[in-house]
Amino acid sequence: MKVIAAFLFTLFCAGVTFGLFIDRHSPNAYARICDLVEKRIYLDAKDLGDWGSRCRARAALVTADTLPEQLARDLRALMASLNVSHLNLYHPDEVRRAWAGEDRQTGIDSEFVDGELVVLKVEPGSPAQKAGVRFGDVIRRVQGEHPAPEIARVVGGSFSLNRGGRDLEVEIWPAPLQLDERVRIESLDRDTALLRVPSFRAEFFGAEEWRRQALSLHDKRRIVLDLRGNSGGNFVAGLRFLSSFMCGRQDIGYLYKPRSGRLLQEELPDDLSDEGQLEVMDRSDVVHMKTYSDYGCVTGRVAVLIDSATASTAEMVTQALRDYVDARVFGITSSGQLLVGVWYPLPELGEDWRLSIPEAVYQSRRGRRLESEGVRVDRAFYYNLADLRRGRDNWVDQAWLDLRRDGEKKEPRAPSRNENGKSLSN
């Protein structure tokens, strides 16, 4: 079988991604998927139980008239019974959203706060932005019906809004959109930066570009790192990001294959390319995740904002910042989706369908497995409706205040030190 590769955390999957083309002429894609999952998933036979036999029993019901969407719906339900992340079938639209940030939507990210659906983000260049929707607007109706976050994101028509006590009516229709997930640095005051990282996709962490951005943080005494909604990206992108805060080399954790009987070990090199990272994962059973030595040294105190949508690479980054730079973590416990998923093309179902199988586990150097548990917060944050309606993000304000208070008690953070106590500044 032919192997393809892409090393990329995505909306649903963390880690190395590669795949084997399933024979286009296979009489039953469902049965082949059952076999592939049973063979490749990281779970041992005890944890799998009778899943394989149940899967093949369902496969026997597939006919030539079974539509891909019907097959996918049935398989997803069966996969969900294993209660692990990164085990799923993805429609081509979901694949484009995860890999390239392409989606068809209104551009509204919203959440219920005290019973009101409040706009928390408006995508630049989106239909919502063009219609004048703003952060803090309350969505009262969509097409005359009570709204929900997903409805506001994908349904078009008449939107009834309230802004500062004033009712507004706007027309918004979903459109193809390239999501803007670049790293952004904003100034909160002379000594404090707000660092927004919506994604760890490789395209945003070229070596020179990230060095330039990290350099702009060198004189900041305080940094609020916003990882809310960050569903992951590329492992090396995450390590490059961490390198600037570790100020050099630091072993933060490792990937391992529980079902492998070998113990071949290797480090993940500073290489964003799919091919190089695939080779490391393919020939190793344990891959050590170490930061790199030439990405500057950011020594400001760090507060991290996370929520239930913070996943995979973003969870690895958050836990490492807590472990090695004494970062405070605020918000809501993260999603707990940190396995190494492997993506397989499924040409039998149609172009760009993908199957994701979790084949390896991430564990921090200090022994934490974040799958299922997620990253826990030092203090829970909740949105304040009055602040949001005034256009204020009270999560950012609270983290900023905490850092200022903390700074009154402590000296600026020293460069991180490795497990042997040696300085890692470069």
Secondary structure as UniProt FT lines:
FT   STRAND          3..7
FT   STRAND          16..20
FT   TURN            24..25
FT   HELIX           29..40
FT   HELIX           45..48
FT   TURN            49..50
FT   HELIX           51..59
FT   TURN            60..61
FT   TURN            64..65
FT   HELIX           68..80
FT   TURN            81..82
FT   TURN            85..86
FT   STRAND          88..90
FT   HELIX           92..100
FT   STRAND          102..105
FT   STRAND          108..113
FT   TURN            114..115
FT   STRAND          116..122
FT   TURN            124..125
FT   HELIX           127..130
FT   TURN            131..132
FT   TURN            135..136
FT   STRAND          138..142
FT   TURN            143..144
FT   HELIX           149..154
FT   STRAND          157..163
FT   TURN            164..165
FT   STRAND          166..172
FT   STRAND          175..178
FT   STRAND          184..189
FT   TURN            190..191
FT   STRAND          192..196
FT   HELIX           202..204
FT   HELIX           207..215
FT   TURN            216..219
FT   STRAND          222..226
FT   TURN            228..229
FT   HELIX           235..246
FT   STRAND          251..256
FT   TURN            258..259
FT   STRAND          265..267
FT   HELIX           274..283
FT   STRAND          286..290
FT   STRAND          301..306
FT   TURN            308..309
FT   HELIX           313..325
FT   STRAND          328..331
FT   STRAND          339..345
FT   TURN            347..349
FT   TURN            351..352
FT   STRAND          354..364
FT   TURN            365..366
FT   TURN            371..373
FT   STRAND          379..380
FT   HELIX           385..389
FT   TURN            390..391
FT   HELIX           394..409
FT   TURN            419..420
//
